[in-house]
Amino acid sequence: MVQKSLHTGVDDVRRWIEIANFVAEEPQAPTPGLADNDLLDRVVGRLRQIPLGNWPPGLLGRNPGSTMALRMEADAEVDPVAVYDLVYSITTALVKILAGFSDPDLARDGHTIAWLPHSFVGQAVLLEASGRMQTLPRGDYAQFLNDLELLDDARRIRRCQICPRFFLAERRDQSACSPTHAHTLSMRKWRDSPQGKDYAQRHKINLYQREEHPPAANTPNNARR
């Protein structure tokens, strides 16, 4: 039963990450009060592309008093500002949690505190060096925090080093969100390595020599000889 709960939690965290990427993909995502209508429409449009059955539990705001305002049917209207505020809050929370796991105090003390955005109503999470999280979930984002707490190692939540997307790593050394970006990152690291720089220098020398001393044309007379 526990294994099923953990597996379900991982699936739900992936769904929350997909929601967070609606804003993470924007080059410069402003705070909710500064988002223009085009950006609001883009974020709502991305949300609409996800079937309701694939939404994370809690995102539909089943509590009648929920400020999420996302109790929507397939064609129901939603408040774009409320949608953007929710997505922006989830994205910012993940950013703060990732920054907390990079805090030097974590290695020294074995734990650190990450303060969540104001929309979480002053909530904080305790991050442990093992990668576990302790939360006191309440309010609209309780399910989101519950799902994160189910992860055996929240350090698996990372940002791609090629694009700004969040992803859930399957391996400890995974630093990219997709095989394509993993290849791009590998090539970038190789070019920055001593071997890569040496190869690039020799390549430049070879190009220069070919330009200065082009091979003799293979004329018919030369071919007969």
For each residue, the residues with C-beta under 8 A, 3 or more apart:
1: 4 5
2: 5 6
3: 6 7
4: 1 7 8
5: 1 2 8 9 150
6: 2 3 9 10 150 152
7: 3 4 10 11
8: 4 5 11 12 150
9: 5 6 12 13 146 147 150 151
10: 6 7 13 14 150 151 168
11: 7 8 14 15
12: 8 9 15 16 56 57 143 147 150
13: 9 10 16 17 147 148 150 151 157 168
14: 10 11 17 18 168
15: 11 12 18 19 54 55 56
16: 12 13 19 20 56 90 144 147 148
17: 13 14 20 21 94 157 166 167 168
18: 14 15 21 22 50
19: 15 16 22 47 56 59 86 87 90
20: 16 17 23 24 87 90 91 94 166
21: 17 18 24 25 91 165 166
22: 18 19 25 43 46 47 87 91
23: 20 26 29 43 84 87 88 91
24: 20 21 29 91 159 164 165 166
25: 21 22 163 164 165
26: 23 29 39 42
27:
28:
29: 23 24 26 35 39 88 91
30: 33 34 35 39
31: 34 35 88
32: 35 81 84 85 88
33: 30
34: 30 31
35: 29 30 31 32 39 40 81 84 88
36: 39 40
37: 40 41 80
38: 41 42
39: 26 29 30 35 36 42 43 84
40: 35 36 37 43 44 80 81 83 84
41: 37 38 44 45 80
42: 26 38 39 45 46
43: 22 23 39 40 46 47 80 83 84 87
44: 40 41 47 48 78 80 83 84
45: 41 42 48 49
46: 22 42 43 49 50
47: 19 22 43 44 50 83 87
48: 44 45
49: 45 46
50: 18 46 47 54 55
51: 54 55
52: 55 60 72 73 74
53:
54: 15 50 51
55: 15 50 51 52 59 60
56: 12 15 16 19 59 143 144 147
57: 12 143 147
58: 61 62 140 141 142 143 144
59: 19 55 56 68 70 86 143
60: 52 55 68 70 71 72
61: 58 66 67 68 69 70 71 140
62: 58 66 71
63: 66 140
64:
65:
66: 61 62 63 69 70 71 140
67: 61 82 140
68: 59 60 61 82 86 140
69: 61 66 78 79 82 83
70: 59 60 61 66 78 82 83 86
71: 60 61 62 66
72: 52 60 76 77 78
73: 52 76
74: 52
75:
76: 72 73
77: 72
78: 44 69 70 72 82 83
79: 69 82 83
80: 37 40 41 43 44 83 84
81: 32 35 40 84 85
82: 67 68 69 70 78 79 85 86
83: 40 43 44 47 69 70 78 79 80 86 87
84: 23 32 35 39 40 43 44 80 81 87 88
85: 32 81 82 88 89 119
86: 19 59 68 70 82 83 89 90 140
87: 19 20 22 23 43 47 83 84 90 91
88: 23 29 31 32 35 84 85 91 92
89: 85 86 92 93 117 119 120 141
90: 16 19 20 86 87 93 94 141 144
91: 20 21 22 23 24 29 87 88 94 95 166
92: 88 89 95 96 116 117
93: 89 90 96 97 116 117 120 141 144
94: 17 20 90 91 97 98 157 166
95: 91 92 98 99
96: 92 93 99 100 114 115 116 117
97: 93 94 100 101 114 125 127 133 148 154 157
98: 94 95 101 102 157 158 159
99: 95 96 102 103 114
100: 96 97 103 106 112 113 114 125 127
101: 97 98 106 127 131 154 155
102: 98 99 106
103: 99 100 106 112 127
104: 107 108
105: 108 109 112
106: 100 101 102 103 109 110 111 112 127 129
107: 104 129
108: 104 105
109: 105 106 112
110: 106 128 129
111: 106 126 127 128 129
112: 100 103 105 106 109 126 127
113: 100 124 125 126 127
114: 96 97 99 100 124 125 127
115: 96 123 124
116: 92 93 96 120 123 124 125 141
117: 89 92 93 96 120
118: 121 122
119: 85 89 140 141
120: 89 93 116 117 123 139 141
121: 118 138 139
122: 118
123: 115 116 120 135 136 137 138 139 141 145
124: 113 114 115 116
125: 97 100 113 114 116 133 134 135 145 148
126: 111 112 113 133 134 135
127: 97 100 101 103 106 111 112 113 114 133 154
128: 110 111 131 132 133 134
129: 106 107 110 111
130: 153
131: 101 128 151 152 153 154 155 156
132: 128 149 151 152 153 154
133: 97 125 126 127 128 148 149 151 154
134: 125 126 128 149
135: 123 125 126 145 146 148 149
136: 123
137: 123 141 142 143 144 145 146 149
138: 121 123 142
139: 120 121 123 142
140: 58 61 63 66 67 68 86 119
141: 58 89 90 93 116 119 120 123 137 144 145
142: 58 137 138 139 145 146
143: 12 56 57 58 59 137 146 147
144: 16 56 58 90 93 137 141 147 148
145: 123 125 135 137 141 142 148 149
146: 9 135 137 142 143 149 150
147: 9 12 13 16 56 57 143 144 150 151
148: 13 16 97 125 133 135 144 145 151 154 157
149: 132 133 134 135 137 145 146
150: 5 6 8 9 10 12 13 146 147
151: 9 10 13 131 132 133 147 148 154 156 157
152: 6 131 132
153: 130 131 132 156
154: 97 101 127 131 132 133 148 151 157
155: 101 131 158
156: 131 151 153 168 169 170
157: 13 17 94 97 98 148 151 154 166 167 168 169
158: 98 155 166 167 168 169 174 175
159: 24 98 164 165 166 167
160: 163 164 165 166 167 175 176 177 178 181
161: 175 176 181 185
162: 176 177 181 184 185
163: 25 160 177 181
164: 24 25 159 160
165: 21 24 25 159 160 177
166: 17 20 21 24 91 94 157 158 159 160 177
167: 17 157 158 159 160 174 176 177
168: 10 13 14 17 156 157 158
169: 156 157 158 172 174
170: 156 174
171: 174
172: 169
173:
174: 158 167 169 170 171 182
175: 158 160 161 182 185
176: 160 161 162 167 181 182 184 185
177: 160 162 163 165 166 167 181
178: 160 181 182
179: 182 183
180: 183 184
181: 160 161 162 163 176 177 178 184 185
182: 174 175 176 178 179 185 186
183: 179 180 186 187
184: 162 176 180 181 187 188
185: 161 162 175 176 181 182 188 189
186: 182 183 189 190
187: 183 184 190 191
188: 184 185 191 192
189: 185 186 192 193
190: 186 187 193 195 196
191: 187 188 196 197 200
192: 188 189 196 197
193: 189 190 196 197
194: 197 198
195: 190 198 199
196: 190 191 192 193 199 200
197: 191 192 193 194 200 201
198: 194 195 201 202
199: 195 196 202 203
200: 191 196 197 203 204
201: 197 198 204 205
202: 198 199 205 206
203: 199 200 206 207
204: 200 201 207 208
205: 201 202 208 209
206: 202 203 209 210
207: 203 204 210 211
208: 204 205 211 212
209: 205 206 212 213
210: 206 207 213 214 215
211: 207 208 214
212: 208 209
213: 209 210
214: 210 211
215: 210
216: 222
217: 222
218: 222 223
219: 222 223
220: 223 224
221: 224 225
222: 216 217 218 219 225
223: 218 219 220
224: 220 221
225: 221 222
